[in-house]
């Protein structure tokens, strides 16, 4: 995990069982809905503003029906990701610069796998929401695991290369490591 930088936690709906084209899987995509109570928490980390929806400290989830997931982005993706701010613009800052100063909590979460996320559209899963079938993914990089993620980093890298060469509007992506509870 040395090539990944922890970016924080999201409080999300449980893994989805009826995601299109992912029948039979517990989909742990980054796109799952966020608990409204934990939707935004901007704060500075070592004087660098975190303008994302990721929480840098482990959030408590008092409401039933929500799960906490942890996320890390590939280190070279920090410069690539240019998600715009909710106000509609971008100030040119790097979205995940704050993460270089974040320490992950002792959270007890397990690595679920690796997801491909669009560099330009906030929290858009290239792996699970850009039209790729399980068969296409299998042919290019191998099977997805039970969470509709790649179980092996090398698979994610192979598919990332494939998408860059054939992915049209979503060709620029980064790999996220996803942690959660194996419900």
C-alpha positions in Angstrom: 0.0 0.0 0.0 3.0 2.3 -0.2 1.9 3.6 -3.6 -1.5 4.7 -2.1 -2.4 7.7 0.0 -5.3 7.4 2.5 -7.9 10.1 1.6 -10.5 9.4 4.3 -13.8 7.8 5.1 -17.3 7.9 3.6 -20.5 6.9 5.4 -22.5 5.2 2.7 -25.4 2.9 2.1 -24.6 -0.8 2.4 -23.2 -2.8 -0.5 -25.7 -2.9 -3.3 -27.2 -6.2 -4.5 -29.1 -4.9 -7.5 -26.5 -2.8 -9.4 -27.1 -3.0 -13.2 -24.7 -5.6 -14.9 -23.4 -6.8 -11.5 -26.0 -9.4 -10.6 -25.0 -11.6 -7.7 -22.4 -9.2 -6.4 -22.4 -7.0 -3.2 -21.3 -3.9 -5.0 -19.0 -1.7 -2.9 -18.6 1.1 -5.5 -17.5 4.6 -4.4 -20.8 5.9 -6.0 -23.1 4.5 -3.3 -25.2 7.2 -1.6 -23.8 9.1 1.3 -25.6 9.5 4.6 -27.0 13.1 4.6 -25.6 13.8 8.1 -22.1 13.0 6.9 -22.3 14.5 3.4 -19.8 17.4 3.7 -17.1 18.2 6.2 -14.5 20.6 4.8 -11.5 21.3 7.0 -7.9 22.2 6.7 -5.2 19.6 7.2 -1.8 21.1 7.8 -3.1 24.3 6.1 -4.4 22.4 3.0 -8.1 22.5 2.5 -10.0 19.3 2.1 -12.9 20.2 -0.2 -14.0 16.6 -0.8 -16.7 14.6 0.9 -14.1 12.4 2.6 -13.8 12.6 6.4 -10.2 12.5 7.7 -11.3 11.1 11.0 -13.3 7.9 11.5 -16.9 9.1 11.7 -19.4 7.5 14.0 -22.5 6.0 12.4 -25.3 6.1 14.9 -28.0 5.5 12.3 -28.8 1.9 11.4 -28.4 1.0 7.7 -25.2 2.9 6.9 -21.6 1.6 6.7 -18.2 3.3 6.9 -15.8 2.7 4.1 -12.2 3.9 3.9 -10.5 5.0 0.7 -6.9 5.5 -0.6 -5.9 6.9 -4.0 -2.8 5.8 -5.9 -0.1 8.3 -5.1 0.4 9.5 -8.7 -3.3 10.1 -8.9 -3.2 13.0 -6.5 -2.0 15.3 -9.3 -4.4 13.8 -11.9 -7.7 14.1 -10.0 -9.3 17.5 -10.7 -12.8 17.2 -9.3 -14.6 20.5 -9.3 -15.9 22.1 -6.2 -19.7 22.0 -5.5 -19.8 25.8 -6.2 -19.2 24.9 -9.8 -15.6 26.0 -10.2 -12.1 24.8 -9.5 -9.4 27.0 -8.0 -6.7 24.9 -9.6 -5.7 23.2 -6.3 -5.0 19.5 -6.3 -8.1 17.7 -4.9 -6.2 15.3 -2.6 -3.1 17.4 -1.5 -4.5 17.4 2.0 -4.2 13.6 2.1 -0.4 13.8 2.2 -0.9 14.9 5.8 -3.6 12.4 6.9 -3.1 9.4 9.1 -5.5 6.5 8.9 -7.2 5.5 12.2 -7.0 2.0 13.6 -10.4 1.4 12.1 -10.6 -2.4 11.8 -11.7 -2.2 8.2 -10.6 -4.9 5.7 -9.3 -4.3 2.1 -12.3 -5.0 -0.1 -10.5 -4.4 -3.4 -9.6 -1.8 -6.0 -11.9 0.6 -7.9 -11.3 2.8 -11.0 -12.6 6.3 -10.6 -12.9 9.1 -13.1 -10.3 11.9 -12.7 -12.8 14.7 -13.7 -16.2 13.6 -12.4 -16.4 13.4 -8.6 -16.9 9.8 -7.3 -17.8 8.4 -10.8 -16.9 4.7 -10.9 -15.3 3.9 -14.3 -15.3 0.2 -13.2 -19.0 0.0 -12.3 -20.8 2.8 -14.0 -19.3 3.4 -17.4 -21.0 0.5 -19.3 -18.4 -2.2 -19.0 -19.9 -5.7 -18.7 -18.5 -8.4 -16.4 -17.5 -10.3 -19.5 -15.6 -7.3 -21.0 -13.8 -6.8 -17.7 -13.0 -10.5 -17.4 -11.6 -10.6 -20.9 -9.3 -7.6 -20.3 -8.2 -8.0 -16.7 -9.9 -10.9 -15.0 -12.8 -11.5 -12.7 -14.2 -9.0 -10.2 -14.5 -10.1 -6.6 -17.7 -10.4 -4.6 -17.7 -6.6 -4.1 -17.5 -5.8 -7.8 -13.9 -4.6 -7.3 -10.6 -6.0 -8.5 -9.1 -8.2 -5.8 -5.6 -7.6 -7.1 -3.9 -4.3 -7.8 -2.3 -5.7 -11.0 -5.8 -6.4 -12.4 -6.8 -2.8 -11.7 -3.7 -1.5 -13.4 -4.3 -3.6 -16.5 -7.9 -2.4 -16.8 -6.9 1.2 -16.2 -4.5 0.9 -19.2 -7.3 -0.7 -21.3 -9.7 2.1 -20.4 -7.1 4.8 -21.2 -6.8 3.3 -24.6 -10.5 2.5 -25.3 -12.5 4.5 -22.8 -13.3 7.7 -24.7 -14.8 10.2 -22.3 -13.7 8.4 -19.1 -10.2 7.5 -20.3 -8.4 9.3 -17.5 -8.9 7.4 -14.2 -7.1 6.6 -11.0 -7.2 3.5 -8.8 -8.7 3.7 -5.3 -8.2 1.1 -2.7 -11.5 0.4 -0.8 -11.7 -0.8 2.8 -14.9 -1.9 4.6 -16.6 -4.6 6.6 -17.2 -7.9 4.8 -21.0 -7.9 5.6 
